Amino acid sequence: METAATHSFSSRQFTAHVAQAKRHANSRPVFISDRGTPTHVLMSIEEYKRLTGGGETLRAALAMPAAADDFEFDAPKARIGLRIPSFGDDE
């Protein structure tokens, strides 16, 4: 799986050489594998932010402070009817 743009460590190698893996991750993704199957990717925080769109938090994205006054929303009243469940017995 290793190419010029990536580097791979087994879990055991990663545990023994964390500093080396972090150095590699500054310039390219580092794949960490368990029993030969890639399970994790280590990358720099700059690369992570680039991939996720700058690192905006979910809370900030949902808050939408600028859009709060742009529309009105009246949620309909929930109508929940209660009934006795039928389990297939005619008793």
Secondary structure, 3 states (H helix, E strand, C coil): CCCCCCEEEEHHHHHHCHHHHHHHHCCCCEEEEECCEEEEEECCHHHHHHHHCCCCCHHHHHHCHHHCCCCCCCCCCCCCCCCCCCCCCCC
